[in-house]
Amino acid sequence: MTEAQTLDTDNPKAMEVFDDVHGNLPREGPGNRSCTQRALTLAADTVPPDARVLDIACGPGMQTLDLATRWPSATIDAVDRHPSYVAEAKRRVAAAGFSERIEVSRANMRALPFEPLSFDLIWCEGAAYIMGVEEALLAWHPLLKRGGVLAFSEAVWLRDDPPADLRDFWTDGYPDMSDVEHCRELVVKCGYRLVGDFVLPEAAWWDDYYLPMEERIKSLVSKYGGASLSMHALNECQREIDLYRSFADFYGYVFVVARAGEPAMPVSGRPTN
C-alpha cells in the first residue's frame, strides 16, 4: 500500500504529483534485496533451476533482477499496469543483460494473459492488496503448477492498539488490512501450504523506498509550491512517511511464502483491528 490509496486517482493533478514522486525510485514499495533473498531461500527447495517465474506488479524491476540472478536458468514474465514502470523495468533488464530471459509487459493483475499451470513461482511484492489478498490467492492459484510456490508481501498490523490518526489513515487507504495470523489463515484456506513468513525490518521501508522518496518530495516543493491542490497531494506523500517514522512498531509488511495444493473455496469474513 502506498499513498496512492489515499489520493483521488481520478484527479489528473493528484496523479501527476504521485508520478513525479514515484518516478524511477529504486523500488515502489517496502522491501530490499536482503528480504527478497530471504524469501527466495524459503522457496529454493521447491523451485527448479529452470523455473518459469511470474513477477506480478513488478514496478521498476529491482526484485525481478534478483529473481533472475538467483535462478540463472529461469525464464521470467514481469508484468505491471503502469507504462512508466514497465519502461523502467525494461531498461533495467536490458542494462543487466537479462533481456533474453525476462519479458516485461503491461498487464492487469486481475486479468493476467497466461495459461493455467504455467508457473513454478509467482512473485508479488507489496501489491496483492490491490485485488485483496484472498481474491489474489484464489485467482493466481490456477496459474501455478502443482506444488508451485507463491511469494507475496502484505501490509499488516503488528499491534492491536494503534493511535487513532494512524488507524484512520490506514482505514481510509486500506480498510481490509489485518494481521500476520490472518494472512496465514488465508493462505491455508485458499489451497496453499505455508512454507514460512517473516516481517520486513524497518530498513526495508527506508533504504530503497522512503528515504529516496523523501528526497524527491523536497525537490518537488519548488515546482508545486504555488498550487494548493498539488501541494496537498505532495503533503499526503510526506504524511505517509512521517506516520511510519513515528509508529513503525504498530504495523509493517509480512513476506509470505506458500506452496500450491488443492484449490479452496473463497474465505468469508475478515478480522477487524
N, C-alpha and C positions, 0 to 999 in steps of 0.2 A: 504494500500500500504506500502511495506517495501522496503529496499534497494535491495532485490532480484530482483525487477523490473529493476534495473539499471545494474545488473550483467549479465555476459554471462552464462546463465543457461545450455548451452551445454558444458561448460568448467568444468571438474571434480574438478580441484583445486579451482576455484572460489566457487563452491557449497560446497566443503569441508570446506572452510572458513565460508561460510554462516551457515552451520550446526553447526560448532564449536561456532559461535557467538550466535546462537539462541537456542542451545540445553538446554532444561529444564529451560528456562526463565519462570517467573511466568505467563506471557501472551505472545502471538505472534503478538500483535498489540496494538494500543492505546485503553484504556478502563480501568475501575476499578469497584470494587464491587458497589460503590455508583451509578455509571452510569447505571450499569446493573439493580440495584434495581429501579432506577427512570424509566427506560424503562418498567420494569415489572409492576410498578404501573400504567402506561398508559394502559397496556394490561389487567390488572387484571379484569376489569368489564366484559370482553368478554370471557376470557379463563376459562373453567370449572375446578373444583378441580381435577377431574380425567383425565385431558387433556393428549392427546398424542402429544409429542413435538419432533420436529426435529431440532437439532443444527448442522448447516452446517459449515464446516471448523472449527471444534471445537478446533483445536490446542491442547494444553495440558489440556484443560478442566476446566479452572477456572470458566468460566461463566456457564458451564454445571452443576457444583455443585451448583451454585447459583440458577439455574432453579429448580433443584431437591429439594433444601431447601424451595424455595418459594411455590412449589406445591408438598407437601409430598405424594399425591396420584397419581401423574402423572407418566407416563412412557416416557422415553426419548431415542430417537435414536440419537447418536452423531457420526458424520462422518468427516473424514479428509483423504486427499490423501497421506499425508506424514507418512510413517510407524513409524518414531520416535515419532511423535506427538500422533499417535494412541496408541502406547505403553505407553507413559507417561500419557495420559488421562485414560487409563485402570488402571494404577497403582493408580492414584489419586482417581478414582471412588471406587476402592476396599478399599483403605485406609479410605475413608469416609463412608464405609458401604452401598453404593448405587448400588452394582452390580446387585441386583435383579430388579432394576427399570431402570437402564441405560445400554443400549447396545452400546458399542463403536466399530466402524468398519471402515475399509478403503473403501472409495468410492470417485468417482469423482463427483463434484457438477454439471457437465454437463450431467451426466447420472446416476441420483440417482435411486436406486433399490427399489422404493416404488410405491404403487398403488395410483391412483387418489383418492382425498377426504379422505386422511389418517390422516391428522394432524389438531389439533386445533390451534397449534402455530408453526411457523417456525422462527428460530433464526439464524442470521448470523452477527457476529461482525467483521467488517473490511475486508470482503473477497468477497463481491458481485462484486467488480471491476474486479475480475479475469475473469468473464464472460462478464462483462459490466452490469451496473445496469439495463438497460432496458431489456436486454436478460434474466437476472436473475429473474426480477419481473414477466416476462411473463412465463418463464419456471417453476417457483415454484408455480405460482397461482393454477394450477390444482391439486396440492398435498394438498391444504388446503380444509377443509370442508367449506361449505357455511357460511360466516361470520367469518371464521378463521382469525387469526392475523399473520402478518409478521412483524418482527422487525429486522432492519439491521442498520449498521453504515457505513458511506461513507465519504471519503476524499473530502473536498470542499474548494474552495476559499472563504475567508471571506472579502477580499477586491479585487478591480479590478485593483490595481496598484502595483503588486508585483515587487520587484527588478529583474533585468534581470537574475542574476545567479540562483535565486530561481525559476523563471518561467522556465528557461532552464532545471533545474533538474527535475521538475515535468512534463514538456513536454516530456522529454526523458523517464521517468518512467511511466507516466500515462497521455497520451495526452487527454483523454476524461474527465478529472477532470473538474467539472463545479462548480455550487454554490448551496446554500440551496434551492433557489426558483426553480431551475431546477429539483432538486430531488423531490420536492413537485409535480411539474407538471408531472413528470414521474409516480409517484405513482397513481395519478388520471387517467392518460391516459392508464395505464396498468391494470385498472379494480379494483382499491382499493379505499377505502375512508381513507383519512388521519385522524388518531386519534390524533397524536401530534408528535412534534420533539423538540430536543434541541441540542445545540453544546456542545461537551465534554469540560470540563475545562482543563487547562494545566496540572494539577496534573494527569489526566488520561493518559497523554503521558509519564510522568516521573516515577511515583511511581513503577509500575509493569512492565514497558517496557524499556524506555530509560536509566534510572539510572542503573538497573541491567545489561543491555546490555553494557553500557559504562564500567562498572567494568569488564565485561567479555572481552571486547576488550583489555583493559590494560593488562589483564592476558595472552593474546594470543600474544602480541608483541614479547616476547622472543621466542615463538615457531616458528613464521614465519619471524623473523627479517632478515634472510639471503635470503629470497625468494621474488624477486621483484613482481611476479605475485600475490602471496598470500598477500603481504603487500598492493598491490593496492586494492584488494578486501576488506581487512580489513579497509583500509582508506576510502573506499566508505561507509562502515557501519558507521564509525565515522562522515563522512561528512553529512549524513542524520541527525544525532543527532545535529550537530553543526548548521545546517540550521534552525532546529526548535528552537534551543536556541536563535538564532538571529532574527527570523522572525515569531514567533508564532502568531503575530497579523494578519498575512496575510492569514493563512489557518488553517484548523482544521478538526475535524470529526463531522458530524451531525448524531445523532441517530434518526431514523425514525420508528414510529410505525403506521401500517396501517391495515385496515380490508378488507378482500377479498369481492368483489362483482361480477359483471358480467365481464367475460373476455373481453379484449380490443384488438384492432389492434395494431401492432408494432408502436412505436413512431418514427417519422423521424426527423432528424436534432438535433444538439446539439449546445448550445451557445459556443462561444469562449470567453476567458477572456484575 
